[in-house]
Amino acid sequence: MAMSNAVQHAHDEYVEIETLYGKQVVDKASLLNFPEGLAGFEDLHVFKLFHEEGASTVYYLQSTEDPYIRFPMVPAEACNIDYRIELTDDEADTLAIETPEDILMLVTISDNPEQPQRGITANLMAPIIINAHTRVGLQKPLQQIRGGVVFEAR
């Protein structure tokens, strides 16, 4: 009986999610919660952050609720971006950040196959902020970017 309980307990720690690339089994503790969802996807709240094997710069924020929703992302610093963002009290409460080391700042990236000359673009006006410790995130729409923000193509 103890063995079956151990197997059940291990099963409870993982969840299978559908993606465009098939089913993925992931640790439930690695899932990210976005209480407010993301812009245009306010009804989706649980995501998994994946990265390609051997290419840790590009991440994919995959919805666990809709296999067709996946956002390619890069860390803000990969674009030489140094955000200085003021959070509202509600945003600060949601994220519950205790130390700056808990913060992961990501920006969504995209390309337009109809305009390949544009290359890959980053959405700098709506970064994703994740508390890596609590695994809670939010998208922070910005009216303008101030201060030491630098964007250079590499």
KELUM-83536 format. One line per field, with one value per atom (N, C-alpha, C, O): y, x, z; residue number from 1. Coordinates in pm, whole numbers. Atoms other than C-alpha are relative to their C-alpha. Layout:
<sites>
py	c(Y | ...)
px	c(X | ...)
pz	c(Z | ...)
num	c(NUM | ...)
</sites>
This chain:
<sites>
py	c(-120 | 0 | 126 | 223 | -117 | 243 | 33 | 151 | -24 | 200 | 69 | 163 | -64 | 290 | 144 | 230 | -138 | 599 | 86 | 201 | -75 | 703 | 29 | 139 | -22 | 658 | 105 | 193 | -100 | 856 | 138 | 236 | -128 | 1131 | 58 | 177 | -46 | 1152 | 47 | 147 | -38 | 1165 | 136 | 216 | -127 | 1453 | 119 | 233 | -108 | 1656 | 44 | 147 | -30 | 1655 | 16 | -39 | -20 | 1766 | -13 | 24 | 13 | 1687 | 115 | 136 | -110 | 1986 | -23 | -83 | 8 | 2002 | 123 | 235 | -110 | 2214 | -27 | -134 | 21 | 2260 | -113 | -170 | 102 | 2014 | -129 | -212 | 122 | 1744 | 21 | 132 | -3 | 1658 | 14 | -46 | -20 | 1772 | -29 | 18 | 26 | 1642 | 95 | 94 | -102 | 1922 | -6 | -48 | -9 | 1967 | 112 | 225 | -103 | 2151 | 120 | 233 | -110 | 2358 | 97 | 207 | -88 | 2504 | 88 | 172 | -78 | 2652 | 143 | 168 | -142 | 3029 | 42 | 2 | -50 | 3200 | 148 | 228 | -139 | 3524 | 32 | 9 | -21 | 3629 | 86 | 64 | -88 | 3898 | -45 | 21 | 43 | 3698 | 92 | 165 | -86 | 3871 | 80 | 43 | -87 | 4147 | -81 | -147 | 74 | 3998 | -143 | -211 | 138 | 3671 | -1 | -79 | -18 | 3776 | -123 | -136 | 120 | 3442 | -115 | -220 | 103 | 3240 | 42 | 153 | -39 | 3232 | -86 | -41 | 90 | 2936 | -28 | -67 | 15 | 2913 | -79 | -90 | 67 | 2714 | 70 | 95 | -64 | 2879 | -108 | -172 | 97 | 2655 | 73 | 192 | -52 | 2709 | -114 | -231 | 101 | 2529 | -57 | 14 | 68 | 2275 | 69 | 83 | -62 | 2448 | 145 | 207 | -141 | 2791 | 67 | 90 | -51 | 2939 | 147 | 199 | -141 | 3295 | 17 | 109 | -11 | 3238 | -95 | -215 | 77 | 3123 | -2 | 79 | 8 | 3018 | -9 | -103 | -1 | 3109 | -69 | -10 | 86 | 2830 | -2 | -29 | 13 | 2842 | -146 | -231 | 137 | 2528 | -24 | -138 | 10 | 2602 | -1 | -44 | -5 | 2653 | -34 | 45 | 41 | 2461 | 91 | 85 | -88 | 2724 | 133 | 214 | -128 | 3009 | -20 | -85 | 8 | 3039 | 128 | 170 | -126 | 3354 | -18 | -61 | 2 | 3364 | 125 | 234 | -108 | 3578 | -6 | -110 | -8 | 3693 | 82 | 168 | -86 | 3836 | 143 | 162 | -140 | 4216 | 33 | 108 | -31 | 4224 | -55 | -6 | 51 | 4019 | 106 | 100 | -112 | 4334 | 126 | 235 | -115 | 4560 | 97 | 219 | -83 | 4686 | -5 | -113 | -11 | 4809 | 76 | 199 | -64 | 4876 | 53 | -8 | -55 | 5099 | 29 | 133 | -4 | 5040 | 17 | -51 | -17 | 5166 | -85 | -77 | 84 | 4914 | 69 | 139 | -47 | 5010 | -86 | -191 | 80 | 4886 | -137 | -238 | 128 | 4617 | -91 | -211 | 79 | 4503 | -53 | -168 | 41 | 4494 | -111 | -206 | 104 | 4291 | -131 | -239 | 119 | 4050 | -72 | -194 | 61 | 3991 | -41 | -137 | 30 | 3991 | -17 | -115 | 6 | 4064 | 42 | 149 | -30 | 4050 | 50 | 137 | -45 | 4092 | 18 | -50 | -21 | 4222 | -127 | -142 | 124 | 3880 | -89 | -179 | 80 | 3734 | 37 | -39 | -52 | 3939 | -55 | -54 | 39 | 3798 | 90 | 89 | -92 | 4058 | -58 | -84 | 54 | 3926 | 94 | 168 | -72 | 4087 | -101 | -191 | 88 | 3917 | 43 | 161 | -28 | 3891 | -60 | -152 | 52 | 3833 | 33 | 120 | -33 | 3827 | 4 | -50 | -12 | 3906 | -61 | 1 | 65 | 3657 | 80 | 62 | -81 | 3906 | 119 | 180 | -109 | 4167 | -47 | 2 | 56 | 3968 | 103 | 81 | -103 | 4283 | 65 | 122 | -57 | 4397 | -85 | -36 | 88 | 4096 | -27 | -22 | 28 | 4012 | 129 | 208 | -119 | 4282 | -41 | -151 | 24 | 4305 | 102 | 220 | -88 | 4449 | 56 | -6 | -63 | 4688 | 71 | 107 | -80 | 4860 | -83 | -28 | 84 | 4562 | -118 | -233 | 108 | 4364 | -94 | -57 | 100 | 4049 | -2 | -18 | 1 | 4061 | -125 | -147 | 124 | 3732 | -1 | 29 | 27 | 3668 | -147 | -236 | 138 | 3358 | -82 | -205 | 71 | 3270 | -48 | -165 | 36 | 3275 | -55 | -112 | 48 | 3190 | 72 | 13 | -84 | 3474 | 109 | 164 | -100 | 3712 | 94 | 73 | -94 | 4004 | 68 | 69 | -80 | 4207 | 145 | 184 | -140 | 4573 | 90 | 117 | -94 | 4803 | 133 | 184 | -126 | 5117 | 106 | 76 | -111 | 5458 | 51 | 92 | -40 | 5544 | -65 | -109 | 56 | 5418 | 117 | 202 | -110 | 5649 | -52 | -172 | 32 | 5658 | -77 | -53 | 69 | 5420 | -117 | -216 | 110 | 5199 | 12 | 114 | 2 | 5106 | -125 | -234 | 115 | 4879 | -2 | 90 | 14 | 4757 | -140 | -237 | 130 | 4477 | -62 | 7 | 71 | 4217 | -90 | -159)
px	c(82 | 0 | 86 | 53 | -88 | 283 | 54 | 68 | -54 | 422 | -103 | -69 | 101 | 93 | -26 | -52 | 14 | 60 | 115 | 95 | -116 | 413 | -14 | 19 | 21 | 330 | -107 | -92 | 107 | 8 | 51 | 18 | -56 | 197 | 89 | 81 | -86 | 455 | -85 | -52 | 90 | 172 | -65 | -85 | 63 | 10 | 93 | 46 | -97 | 331 | 20 | 84 | -19 | 318 | -135 | -236 | 121 | 65 | 39 | 149 | -23 | 35 | -72 | -191 | 63 | -27 | 16 | 113 | -2 | -106 | 70 | 47 | -64 | 115 | -10 | -55 | -1 | 147 | 97 | 87 | -101 | 436 | -28 | 62 | 38 | 248 | -13 | 0 | 18 | 191 | 135 | 235 | -119 | 444 | -39 | -142 | 20 | 467 | 92 | 213 | -78 | 576 | -31 | -139 | 14 | 627 | -99 | -84 | 99 | 327 | 64 | 16 | -68 | 566 | 67 | 103 | -65 | 715 | -100 | -59 | 101 | 386 | -4 | 20 | 10 | 340 | -146 | -223 | 137 | 21 | -3 | 71 | 23 | -91 | -145 | -237 | 136 | -394 | -87 | -207 | 74 | -495 | 9 | -46 | -23 | -395 | 99 | 173 | -86 | -208 | -87 | -202 | 77 | -320 | -60 | 12 | 71 | -581 | -32 | -106 | 21 | -578 | -29 | 29 | 30 | -726 | -63 | -62 | 64 | -908 | 98 | 59 | -102 | -582 | 92 | 144 | -72 | -400 | 122 | 210 | -109 | -162 | 86 | 35 | -94 | 148 | 122 | 150 | -128 | 469 | 103 | 79 | -108 | 795 | 98 | 164 | -90 | 992 | 116 | 106 | -106 | 1322 | 52 | 45 | -54 | 1480 | 127 | 206 | -121 | 1746 | 123 | 134 | -123 | 2084 | -13 | 86 | 22 | 1930 | -80 | -200 | 72 | 1844 | -39 | -99 | 37 | 1801 | -146 | -212 | 139 | 1466 | -86 | -59 | 94 | 1181 | -134 | -161 | 136 | 828 | -95 | -88 | 99 | 546 | -124 | -199 | 106 | 296 | -118 | -101 | 121 | -61 | -25 | -12 | 37 | -158 | -148 | -195 | 144 | -522 | -38 | -147 | 26 | -495 | 129 | 223 | -125 | -236 | 44 | 160 | -33 | -248 | 58 | 99 | -50 | -136 | 141 | 160 | -140 | 242 | 68 | 54 | -68 | 451 | 151 | 203 | -146 | 820 | 45 | -9 | -47 | 1013 | 151 | 214 | -141 | 1359 | 10 | -75 | -22 | 1494 | 28 | 93 | -19 | 1492 | 147 | 183 | -143 | 1868 | 61 | 166 | -50 | 1917 | -13 | 56 | 18 | 1798 | 67 | 41 | -66 | 2018 | -103 | -86 | 104 | 1707 | 13 | 22 | -6 | 1728 | -124 | -122 | 125 | 1371 | 10 | 71 | 24 | 1297 | -149 | -195 | 145 | 930 | -56 | -14 | 72 | 709 | -125 | -203 | 118 | 448 | -104 | -71 | 108 | 110 | 0 | 64 | 9 | 28 | -60 | -13 | 62 | -197 | 98 | 103 | -99 | 79 | 107 | 149 | -101 | 332 | -54 | 17 | 62 | 89 | -13 | 12 | 14 | 25 | 133 | 140 | -131 | 393 | 70 | 148 | -61 | 498 | 151 | 207 | -145 | 859 | 69 | 43 | -74 | 1091 | 140 | 192 | -134 | 1427 | 5 | -67 | -12 | 1528 | 41 | 10 | -44 | 1682 | -118 | -103 | 120 | 1328 | -61 | -141 | 67 | 1237 | 61 | 183 | -37 | 1249 | -80 | -203 | 64 | 1176 | 16 | 128 | 0 | 1081 | -75 | -164 | 75 | 967 | -39 | 38 | 43 | 766 | 68 | 94 | -61 | 923 | -86 | -164 | 76 | 776 | 74 | 161 | -50 | 862 | -120 | -226 | 108 | 651 | 50 | 127 | -48 | 703 | -32 | 32 | 36 | 534 | 95 | 101 | -98 | 802 | 131 | 172 | -123 | 1123 | 111 | 200 | -103 | 1333 | -7 | 92 | 12 | 1201 | 70 | 106 | -65 | 1355 | -91 | -213 | 75 | 1251 | -18 | 76 | 29 | 1083 | -36 | -86 | 32 | 1040 | -104 | -96 | 101 | 738 | 55 | 45 | -62 | 913 | -102 | -72 | 100 | 591 | -91 | -181 | 83 | 438 | 82 | 52 | -83 | 706 | -78 | -180 | 55 | 624 | 91 | 213 | -76 | 732 | -41 | -160 | 28 | 761 | 80 | 199 | -71 | 845 | 39 | -45 | -49 | 1061 | -16 | -21 | 14 | 1024 | -144 | -166 | 141 | 642 | -67 | -175 | 49 | 592 | -130 | -219 | 114 | 340 | 51 | 159 | -43 | 353 | -111 | -229 | 96 | 187 | 65 | 187 | -48 | 214 | -22 | -130 | 4 | 291 | -2 | 103 | 5 | 164 | 62 | 35 | -68 | 377 | -50 | -78 | 37 | 280 | 121 | 110 | -125 | 640 | 115 | 99 | -119 | 987 | 90 | 120 | -84 | 1204 | 134 | 155 | -125 | 1553 | 97 | 108 | -111 | 1831 | -36 | 38 | 37 | 1650 | 75 | 66 | -77 | 1875 | -39 | -44 | 31 | 1778 | 94 | 95 | -93 | 2043 | -16 | -25 | 1 | 2024 | 138 | 239 | -130 | 2296 | 19 | 121)
pz	c(0 | 0 | 0 | -68 | -5 | 79 | -138 | -171 | 134 | -272 | -89 | -161 | 85 | -441 | 45 | -39 | -47 | -219 | -49 | -86 | 49 | -317 | -148 | -192 | 143 | -685 | -21 | -106 | 11 | -642 | 36 | -31 | -43 | -457 | -110 | -139 | 109 | -737 | -117 | -181 | 110 | -993 | 29 | -62 | -38 | -799 | -17 | -26 | 13 | -833 | -144 | -168 | 142 | -1214 | -68 | -25 | 79 | -1469 | -146 | -186 | 143 | -1837 | -69 | -48 | 74 | -2063 | -149 | -195 | 146 | -2432 | -55 | -9 | 70 | -2655 | -149 | -189 | 145 | -3030 | -37 | -146 | 26 | -3005 | 74 | 90 | -70 | -2817 | 149 | 201 | -145 | -2455 | 70 | 30 | -82 | -2198 | 145 | 192 | -142 | -1842 | 76 | 58 | -72 | -1608 | 149 | 191 | -144 | -1238 | 31 | -17 | -35 | -1092 | 68 | 53 | -70 | -880 | -96 | -56 | 97 | -1200 | -76 | -157 | 70 | -1322 | 54 | 172 | -35 | -1323 | 2 | -85 | -12 | -1211 | -34 | 23 | 37 | -1376 | 39 | -40 | -49 | -1167 | -93 | -101 | 90 | -1420 | -146 | -234 | 137 | -1730 | -69 | -3 | 82 | -2012 | -94 | -119 | 89 | -2248 | -115 | -190 | 104 | -2479 | 38 | -32 | -46 | -2284 | 150 | 225 | -141 | -1952 | 65 | 187 | -54 | -1916 | 20 | 72 | -19 | -1916 | 114 | 114 | -121 | -1584 | 33 | 107 | -36 | -1566 | -123 | -228 | 109 | -1783 | 46 | 166 | -24 | -1809 | -87 | -205 | 74 | -1912 | -45 | 37 | 60 | -2149 | -68 | -96 | 87 | -2329 | -84 | -45 | 89 | -2619 | 58 | 119 | -45 | -2536 | -59 | -181 | 46 | -2556 | -41 | -80 | 37 | -2626 | 110 | 95 | -118 | -2289 | -10 | 84 | 11 | -2419 | -41 | 7 | 44 | -2590 | 83 | 92 | -79 | -2369 | -72 | -161 | 52 | -2453 | 118 | 197 | -106 | -2218 | -56 | -134 | 53 | -2286 | 96 | 215 | -82 | -2160 | 29 | -60 | -34 | -1973 | -30 | -27 | 23 | -2056 | -147 | -183 | 144 | -2432 | -75 | -73 | 65 | -2636 | -114 | -155 | 112 | -2913 | 43 | -41 | -50 | -2689 | 57 | 160 | -39 | -2664 | -45 | -160 | 29 | -2646 | 6 | 109 | -9 | -2740 | 77 | 59 | -86 | -2492 | 17 | -1 | -39 | -2400 | 127 | 153 | -116 | -2077 | -47 | -149 | 39 | -2091 | -19 | -110 | 11 | -2037 | -129 | -171 | 128 | -2357 | -109 | -211 | 94 | -2538 | 52 | 2 | -64 | -2322 | 56 | 46 | -60 | -2146 | 151 | 210 | -145 | -1789 | 44 | 55 | -40 | -1679 | 142 | 230 | -133 | -1383 | 4 | -43 | 6 | -1327 | 141 | 235 | -126 | -1048 | -4 | -99 | -10 | -939 | 86 | 181 | -86 | -801 | 125 | 129 | -122 | -452 | -30 | 22 | 36 | -604 | -73 | -46 | 73 | -841 | 95 | 85 | -98 | -558 | 90 | 122 | -83 | -345 | -79 | -24 | 84 | -633 | -14 | 2 | 22 | -698 | 130 | 130 | -131 | -329 | -11 | 38 | 19 | -421 | 129 | 184 | -122 | -123 | -30 | 41 | 37 | -295 | -151 | -224 | 144 | -639 | -76 | -194 | 64 | -712 | -37 | -120 | 31 | -718 | -135 | -189 | 118 | -1026 | -129 | -148 | 135 | -1377 | -95 | -93 | 95 | -1648 | -140 | -185 | 135 | -1991 | -94 | -51 | 102 | -2314 | -109 | -143 | 108 | -2584 | -129 | -151 | 130 | -2926 | -109 | -86 | 114 | -3269 | -128 | -133 | 133 | -3632 | -93 | -61 | 97 | -3934 | -131 | -203 | 122 | -4218 | -127 | -231 | 116 | -4453 | -16 | -123 | 5 | -4369 | 62 | 167 | -60 | -4312 | 20 | 102 | -17 | -4348 | 138 | 184 | -134 | -4010 | 105 | 211 | -96 | -3839 | 120 | 110 | -123 | -3485 | 77 | 91 | -79 | -3280 | 143 | 165 | -141 | -2902 | 45 | 11 | -56 | -2724 | 131 | 236 | -117 | -2485 | 88 | 202 | -71 | -2379 | 91 | 155 | -87 | -2195 | 51 | 19 | -51 | -2012 | 92 | 151 | -91 | -1820 | 122 | 110 | -125 | -1455 | 77 | 102 | -72 | -1269 | 129 | 129 | -124 | -907 | -8 | 7 | 18 | -955 | 127 | 121 | -128 | -587 | 21 | 54 | -23 | -564 | -126 | -119 | 128 | -936 | -41 | -103 | 37 | -978 | -93 | -74 | 96 | -1270 | -41 | -10 | 58 | -1438 | -120 | -135 | 113 | -1753 | 37 | 81 | -41 | -1694 | -124 | -182 | 112 | -1971 | 41 | 149 | -27 | -1990 | -98 | -214 | 87 | -2128 | -77 | -193 | 64 | -2204 | 76 | 189 | -63 | -2129 | 35 | -49 | -46 | -1921 | 48 | 66 | -65 | -1789 | -87 | -207 | 62 | -1875 | -88 | -91 | 88 | -2122 | -131 | -200 | 124 | -2410 | -75 | -17 | 83 | -2696 | -118 | -200 | 112 | -2933 | -58 | 16 | 64 | -3185 | 13 | -1 | -13 | -3133 | -117 | -126)
num	c(1 | 1 | 1 | 1 | 2 | 2 | 2 | 2 | 3 | 3 | 3 | 3 | 4 | 4 | 4 | 4 | 5 | 5 | 5 | 5 | 6 | 6 | 6 | 6 | 7 | 7 | 7 | 7 | 8 | 8 | 8 | 8 | 9 | 9 | 9 | 9 | 10 | 10 | 10 | 10 | 11 | 11 | 11 | 11 | 12 | 12 | 12 | 12 | 13 | 13 | 13 | 13 | 14 | 14 | 14 | 14 | 15 | 15 | 15 | 15 | 16 | 16 | 16 | 16 | 17 | 17 | 17 | 17 | 18 | 18 | 18 | 18 | 19 | 19 | 19 | 19 | 20 | 20 | 20 | 20 | 21 | 21 | 21 | 21 | 22 | 22 | 22 | 22 | 23 | 23 | 23 | 23 | 24 | 24 | 24 | 24 | 25 | 25 | 25 | 25 | 26 | 26 | 26 | 26 | 27 | 27 | 27 | 27 | 28 | 28 | 28 | 28 | 29 | 29 | 29 | 29 | 30 | 30 | 30 | 30 | 31 | 31 | 31 | 31 | 32 | 32 | 32 | 32 | 33 | 33 | 33 | 33 | 34 | 34 | 34 | 34 | 35 | 35 | 35 | 35 | 36 | 36 | 36 | 36 | 37 | 37 | 37 | 37 | 38 | 38 | 38 | 38 | 39 | 39 | 39 | 39 | 40 | 40 | 40 | 40 | 41 | 41 | 41 | 41 | 42 | 42 | 42 | 42 | 43 | 43 | 43 | 43 | 44 | 44 | 44 | 44 | 45 | 45 | 45 | 45 | 46 | 46 | 46 | 46 | 47 | 47 | 47 | 47 | 48 | 48 | 48 | 48 | 49 | 49 | 49 | 49 | 50 | 50 | 50 | 50 | 51 | 51 | 51 | 51 | 52 | 52 | 52 | 52 | 53 | 53 | 53 | 53 | 54 | 54 | 54 | 54 | 55 | 55 | 55 | 55 | 56 | 56 | 56 | 56 | 57 | 57 | 57 | 57 | 58 | 58 | 58 | 58 | 59 | 59 | 59 | 59 | 60 | 60 | 60 | 60 | 61 | 61 | 61 | 61 | 62 | 62 | 62 | 62 | 63 | 63 | 63 | 63 | 64 | 64 | 64 | 64 | 65 | 65 | 65 | 65 | 66 | 66 | 66 | 66 | 67 | 67 | 67 | 67 | 68 | 68 | 68 | 68 | 69 | 69 | 69 | 69 | 70 | 70 | 70 | 70 | 71 | 71 | 71 | 71 | 72 | 72 | 72 | 72 | 73 | 73 | 73 | 73 | 74 | 74 | 74 | 74 | 75 | 75 | 75 | 75 | 76 | 76 | 76 | 76 | 77 | 77 | 77 | 77 | 78 | 78 | 78 | 78 | 79 | 79 | 79 | 79 | 80 | 80 | 80 | 80 | 81 | 81 | 81 | 81 | 82 | 82 | 82 | 82 | 83 | 83 | 83 | 83 | 84 | 84 | 84 | 84 | 85 | 85 | 85 | 85 | 86 | 86 | 86 | 86 | 87 | 87 | 87 | 87 | 88 | 88 | 88 | 88 | 89 | 89 | 89 | 89 | 90 | 90 | 90 | 90 | 91 | 91 | 91 | 91 | 92 | 92 | 92 | 92 | 93 | 93 | 93 | 93 | 94 | 94 | 94 | 94 | 95 | 95 | 95 | 95 | 96 | 96 | 96 | 96 | 97 | 97 | 97 | 97 | 98 | 98 | 98 | 98 | 99 | 99 | 99 | 99 | 100 | 100 | 100 | 100 | 101 | 101 | 101 | 101 | 102 | 102 | 102 | 102 | 103 | 103 | 103 | 103 | 104 | 104 | 104 | 104 | 105 | 105 | 105 | 105 | 106 | 106 | 106 | 106 | 107 | 107 | 107 | 107 | 108 | 108 | 108 | 108 | 109 | 109 | 109 | 109 | 110 | 110 | 110 | 110 | 111 | 111 | 111 | 111 | 112 | 112 | 112 | 112 | 113 | 113 | 113 | 113 | 114 | 114 | 114 | 114 | 115 | 115 | 115 | 115 | 116 | 116 | 116 | 116 | 117 | 117 | 117 | 117 | 118 | 118 | 118 | 118 | 119 | 119 | 119 | 119 | 120 | 120 | 120 | 120 | 121 | 121 | 121 | 121 | 122 | 122 | 122 | 122 | 123 | 123 | 123 | 123 | 124 | 124 | 124 | 124 | 125 | 125 | 125 | 125 | 126 | 126 | 126 | 126 | 127 | 127 | 127 | 127 | 128 | 128 | 128 | 128 | 129 | 129 | 129 | 129 | 130 | 130 | 130 | 130 | 131 | 131 | 131 | 131 | 132 | 132 | 132 | 132 | 133 | 133 | 133 | 133 | 134 | 134 | 134 | 134 | 135 | 135 | 135 | 135 | 136 | 136 | 136 | 136 | 137 | 137 | 137 | 137 | 138 | 138 | 138 | 138 | 139 | 139 | 139 | 139 | 140 | 140 | 140 | 140 | 141 | 141 | 141 | 141 | 142 | 142 | 142 | 142 | 143 | 143 | 143 | 143 | 144 | 144 | 144 | 144 | 145 | 145 | 145 | 145 | 146 | 146 | 146 | 146 | 147 | 147 | 147 | 147 | 148 | 148 | 148 | 148 | 149 | 149 | 149 | 149 | 150 | 150 | 150 | 150 | 151 | 151 | 151 | 151 | 152 | 152 | 152 | 152 | 153 | 153 | 153 | 153 | 154 | 154 | 154 | 154)
</sites>
